[in-house]
């Protein structure tokens, strides 16, 4: 029996720490197209391995399969750059949110007050990140004596 060039699906998946079904899914999604050997067995060549590595890295950067497919499908560098710019901007936004969260957590960790939410320093850090808290809502007027209370479906207690 002649051996086929390239790696089996199991070997290719193991090389990247993936389960073989992940590569099958990526193939079904149009991201991979490995060669086929006898018995319709998939064989992954060097080009396939680079493509798997790119998918793994792109997923690690937060790109979804649709975005990865769009990058692979276009030969136009401008379209590919637009996909990457959108992801970059989203990552920058998430990084800024994470930094703000860390700042608030570190401030609370450094606070020795019994109730850290009443600490002026913690409040100033939170206020700088989220703005001052909204003023309390005005009190609701008390119902008039004898007035019927309405529930979600009509008078209280009735469906």
Secondary structure in CASP SS format (residue, H / E / C, confidence):
PFRMAT SS
TARGET T0000
AUTHOR 0000-0000-0000
METHOD secondary structure of the structure
MODEL  1
X C 1.00
X C 1.00
X C 1.00
X C 1.00
X C 1.00
X C 1.00
X E 1.00
X C 1.00
X H 1.00
X H 1.00
X H 1.00
X H 1.00
X H 1.00
X H 1.00
X H 1.00
X C 1.00
X C 1.00
X C 1.00
X C 1.00
X H 1.00
X H 1.00
X H 1.00
X H 1.00
X H 1.00
X H 1.00
X H 1.00
X H 1.00
X H 1.00
X C 1.00
X C 1.00
X C 1.00
X C 1.00
X C 1.00
X C 1.00
X E 1.00
X E 1.00
X E 1.00
X H 1.00
X H 1.00
X H 1.00
X E 1.00
X E 1.00
X E 1.00
X E 1.00
X C 1.00
X H 1.00
X H 1.00
X H 1.00
X H 1.00
X H 1.00
X H 1.00
X H 1.00
X H 1.00
X H 1.00
X H 1.00
X H 1.00
X H 1.00
X H 1.00
X H 1.00
X H 1.00
X C 1.00
X C 1.00
X C 1.00
X C 1.00
X H 1.00
X H 1.00
X H 1.00
X H 1.00
X H 1.00
X H 1.00
X H 1.00
X H 1.00
X H 1.00
X C 1.00
X C 1.00
X C 1.00
X H 1.00
X H 1.00
X H 1.00
X H 1.00
X H 1.00
X H 1.00
X H 1.00
X H 1.00
X H 1.00
X H 1.00
X H 1.00
X H 1.00
X H 1.00
X H 1.00
X H 1.00
X H 1.00
X H 1.00
X H 1.00
X H 1.00
X H 1.00
X H 1.00
X H 1.00
X H 1.00
X H 1.00
X H 1.00
X H 1.00
X H 1.00
X H 1.00
X H 1.00
X H 1.00
X H 1.00
X H 1.00
X H 1.00
X H 1.00
X C 1.00
X C 1.00
X C 1.00
X C 1.00
X C 1.00
X H 1.00
X H 1.00
X H 1.00
X C 1.00
X H 1.00
X H 1.00
X H 1.00
X H 1.00
X H 1.00
X H 1.00
X H 1.00
X H 1.00
X H 1.00
X H 1.00
X H 1.00
X C 1.00
X C 1.00
X C 1.00
X C 1.00
X C 1.00
X C 1.00
X C 1.00
X C 1.00
X C 1.00
X C 1.00
X C 1.00
X C 1.00
X C 1.00
X C 1.00
X C 1.00
X C 1.00
X C 1.00
X C 1.00
X C 1.00
X E 1.00
X C 1.00
X C 1.00
X C 1.00
X C 1.00
X E 1.00
X C 1.00
X C 1.00
X C 1.00
X C 1.00
END
